[in-house]
Amino acid sequence: MNIIRKFLFHKRINTARRISFGFALIILVGALLLMLPISSKERVVTPFLSALFTTTSATCVTGLTLINVGAYFSLFGQAVILFLIQLGGLGFMTILCIVFIVSNRQIGLRNRMLIAQTMGTESLEGIVKLAKHVLHITGIIELLGAIVLSIRFVPKYGFFKGMWFSIFHSVSAFCNAGFDIIGDGKSMLSYRHDPLVLCTLAILVAIGGLGFIVWEDIIAKKSWKKLNVYSKVIILAQIFFIVVGTFVYFILEYGNINTIGAESVGQKILASFFQSVTTRTAGFDALIQNNLTDLSKAWGTVLMMIGGASGSTAGGVKLGTAVLVIMTLISVLRGKSDVVIHGRRIAHTTILQAMALLVLWLVLVVGGSVLISYIDNQDLINSIYEVASAYSTVGLSVGVSGSASTFTKILLIVYMFFGRVGIMTISVVFMTRIRKTNDIRYPECNFIVG
């Protein structure tokens, strides 16, 4: 423990290293706990790779599993998974912040930087207050979600089991994890015609995907006009992509007898809406993903790439990045040199970062998909869907994970970890020092593109 403490709080260890090491340590400890016989219903030792895959998926709030969580794991095992989901959703440094507060210990500058990094903000001002608000809001929303879900689960499973199911799925939805413990291996397919369950889960997912920074702005301002530009953009983008996603799925799957083709119009809209919400970030299934058309899988991959907001429990390149890339494209087509959103000019360095994130996502997903398709002899579109789901911490599966080779399982573990911790943060881990900004400006040259 002393070695771990020194590593986490040593002055020469940068923020990125602490965050990466913290998540890795949590995943490893969780895997060891899930390997214990007490974690399985049959009281057997769970293979290390299966346990590691599950804890990585839980801590990185992904939802991909090699094991039927509800049927295989005991109450203790499920509780470990739920704890990891909550820890991964909030960020372990947020929890550490509350530990400091409860123990009346002062939170130093380095710890404030860690908390800010896990919440997706560069500002250290009011970071402790933000952490408190995050915990309060999280507790209230998850409790309300559990109460609503209990209307369905308690009558069906009894009070104690029904409440446990309600709490677990509420936390899993809000943290955008997509884990379920119903036990039939069908996720939310059993409730595909139930508006109360699907809409409750979808609302929890959407709120969780907005991000801590947006919540804080809404609480502080309490008025649409007073919200900052970023919050307005994220809220509008969230609504836009949910609506557009619903419409596209409705059109693409309308006649697919294997998904919603035989349903009523109302049921088709409900299923399309839930699929639109869950594909960008959560990973609950209300449709069998492998039965989707190839066009729907391609559209789903785009939604996975977009993901949720920065500093949220969601993955992907983030909503803000997607909006910025779209606005940059529009500006270029209009012949404008600046990207302007709500009367504010976006810095060119921010645009370059957005483009870099998008290109990096495409390279990693395509590269990993080709490897898996070749090694496991999988259909390429299915491989892309599965890898995108892992890297964007979504959790939807077309069956590639379940029949995967050891290489593919390890690769998906790495992708889930990168997707949650952040590839830009991971890259800093291998840097021994912060590079100084190059003040030299070189002369421009004409360079032909297009």
Helices and strands as residue ranges (DSSP letters): H 2-9, H 15-35, G 37-39, H 48-59, H 69-72, H 75-90, H 92-102, H 109-118, H 127-157, H 159-174, G 189-191, H 195-208, H 212-221, H 229-253, H 265-281, G 289-291, H 294-306, H 319-333, E 340-341, E 344-345, H 348-375, H 380-391, H 406-421, H 423-429
